[in-house]
Amino acid sequence: MQKMKFCPLVEAWQEMGCSNEEIDLFCDIAMECNRGRADARGVRMVLDERTGKGDPCCKLMIHKAQS
């Protein structure tokens, strides 16, 4: 598990004046790239917490595919 407390994307969206709802949506869209890369490698990525939705950090867990 990896916890990340800083996101340059969230900071940039805040500086642009985006609403919390917009930031949450943009964050979820941005994470699709990472989810796709994980899927392509046969692993499952779970993001239980996200700074983009107001959590104190992003909590990223990557699970090895079941054989």
Buried (B, 14 or more C-beta within 10 A) or exposed (E): EEEEEEBEBBEEBEEEEBEEEEBBBBBBEBBEEEBEEBEEEEEEBEBEBBBBBEBEBBBBEBEEEEE
